[in-house]
């Protein structure tokens, strides 16, 4: 192997790639401009929608309660609801999202409440629908307050203190550090974004310098030069790796600049977001690097087998699913990092990233993950070298 030849092939391929619009688009434009703008715009729009939904006065329907006019009057007086009498199709209206919630007041509720034995209030909702959840939360708070006031009044009539109904309180205290809370929440999302960028950044360079060259008929010219097949593969591989790493680096720089310039106007609620260990971010970036090598080698090998750019694109499509599934597995509850999962590609990165962003460093597993990922990348690169030496692959028609 000659490093000077590898360098020459690398710079030659890199210059060719920078002249290709698709490569520039996938490795520079999308991660630097489009993806950060889309993500920040999404968060801004989502925050605005949620804020408006919380400020909106929900429309609710009251079922029954003809003999309990005081309850309905209190609902209207609170100013938190637009109260209407329930129509015959109130269930359909909730299901169609025309009404967020309905409340059923049983017969004789007011009289029974004064005696301390009122039947249950039922609140009907659309499970999982945001506006319905907000309305139900407000209704639950309203009737909980009414129940407490009734309890206090009934106890006062009997000369008893209000605390007798609630002799003690139960409080919840978080003992986890803010970094651990943030890492647990976002530990699976951060590597998902970085790994996906690694994949997209390597995809088009890999296809262009293999299947693309076959299609353009320039592969034969390169093979005529006095360079070994191994040197050519390494030079091309480094070019693909450059595209993969560039996509990650440009995206992170762009995101940092966008957040700095936009400030709290875009990062709505950033002050209330859980913290993430700063060293954990650097650790995740270090663990993603072997993944970039792995993707570059695998995508190069797959693209090398294709005889045209279009065929290479067809082979690349399943790669997206193969990448997404193990990363999502790291988000599932109960899936924790151990010796067996430390050697499962991509899933191990997702799990260890969650720990590092929480400020927890399992050096044993980190070493296993780094070594196993590097091993897989080396095996893929070895396969690429062997395939490049096969004439039936290079000149496949």
Rosetta blueprint (number, residue, H / E / L):
1 X L
2 X L
3 X H
4 X H
5 X H
6 X H
7 X H
8 X H
9 X H
10 X H
11 X H
12 X H
13 X H
14 X H
15 X H
16 X H
17 X H
18 X H
19 X L
20 X L
21 X H
22 X H
23 X H
24 X H
25 X H
26 X H
27 X H
28 X H
29 X H
30 X H
31 X H
32 X H
33 X H
34 X H
35 X H
36 X H
37 X H
38 X H
39 X H
40 X H
41 X H
42 X H
43 X H
44 X H
45 X H
46 X H
47 X H
48 X H
49 X H
50 X H
51 X H
52 X H
53 X H
54 X H
55 X H
56 X L
57 X L
58 X E
59 X E
60 X E
61 X E
62 X E
63 X E
64 X E
65 X L
66 X L
67 X L
68 X L
69 X H
70 X H
71 X H
72 X H
73 X H
74 X H
75 X H
76 X H
77 X H
78 X H
79 X L
80 X L
81 X E
82 X E
83 X E
84 X E
85 X E
86 X L
87 X L
88 X L
89 X L
90 X H
91 X H
92 X H
93 X H
94 X H
95 X H
96 X L
97 X L
98 X L
99 X L
100 X L
101 X E
102 X E
103 X E
104 X E
105 X E
106 X L
107 X L
108 X L
109 X H
110 X H
111 X H
112 X H
113 X H
114 X H
115 X H
116 X L
117 X L
118 X L
119 X L
120 X L
121 X L
122 X E
123 X E
124 X E
125 X E
126 X L
127 X L
128 X L
129 X L
130 X H
131 X H
132 X H
133 X H
134 X H
135 X H
136 X H
137 X H
138 X H
139 X H
140 X H
141 X H
142 X H
143 X H
144 X H
145 X H
146 X H
147 X H
148 X H
149 X H
150 X H
151 X H
152 X H
153 X H
154 X H
155 X H
156 X H
157 X H
158 X L
159 X L
160 X L
161 X L
162 X H
163 X H
164 X H
165 X L
166 X L
167 X L
168 X L
169 X L
170 X L
171 X L
172 X L
173 X L
174 X L
175 X L
176 X L
177 X L
178 X H
179 X H
180 X H
181 X H
182 X H
183 X H
184 X H
185 X H
186 X H
187 X H
188 X H
189 X H
190 X H
191 X H
192 X H
193 X H
194 X H
195 X H
196 X H
197 X H
198 X H
199 X H
200 X H
201 X H
202 X H
203 X H
204 X H
205 X H
206 X H
207 X H
208 X H
209 X H
210 X H
211 X H
212 X H
213 X H
214 X H
215 X H
216 X H
217 X L
218 X L
219 X H
220 X H
221 X H
222 X H
223 X H
224 X L
225 X L
226 X L
227 X L
228 X L
229 X H
230 X H
231 X H
232 X H
233 X H
234 X H
235 X H
236 X H
237 X H
238 X H
239 X H
240 X H
241 X H
242 X H
243 X H
244 X H
245 X H
246 X H
247 X H
248 X H
249 X H
250 X H
251 X H
252 X H
253 X H
254 X H
255 X H
256 X H
257 X H
258 X H
259 X H
260 X H
261 X H
262 X H
263 X H
264 X H
265 X H
266 X L
267 X L
268 X L
269 X L
270 X H
271 X H
272 X H
273 X L
274 X L
275 X L
276 X L
277 X L
278 X H
279 X H
280 X H
281 X H
282 X H
283 X H
284 X H
285 X H
286 X H
287 X H
288 X H
289 X H
290 X H
291 X H
292 X H
293 X H
294 X H
295 X H
296 X H
297 X H
298 X H
299 X H
300 X H
301 X H
302 X H
303 X H
304 X H
305 X H
306 X L
307 X L
308 X L
309 X H
310 X H
311 X H
312 X H
313 X H
314 X H
315 X H
316 X H
317 X H
318 X H
319 X H
320 X H
321 X H
322 X H
323 X H
324 X H
325 X H
326 X H
327 X H
328 X H
329 X H
330 X L
331 X L
332 X L
333 X L
334 X L
335 X L
336 X L
337 X L
338 X L
339 X L
340 X L
341 X H
342 X H
343 X H
344 X L
345 X L
346 X L
347 X H
348 X H
349 X H
350 X H
351 X H
352 X H
353 X H
354 X H
355 X H
356 X H
357 X H
358 X L
359 X L
360 X L
361 X L
362 X L
363 X H
364 X H
365 X H
366 X H
367 X H
368 X H
369 X H
370 X H
371 X H
372 X H
373 X H
374 X H
375 X H
376 X H
377 X H
378 X H
379 X H
380 X H
381 X H
382 X H
383 X H
384 X H
385 X H
386 X H
387 X H
388 X H
389 X L
390 X L
391 X H
392 X H
393 X H
394 X H
395 X L
396 X L
397 X L
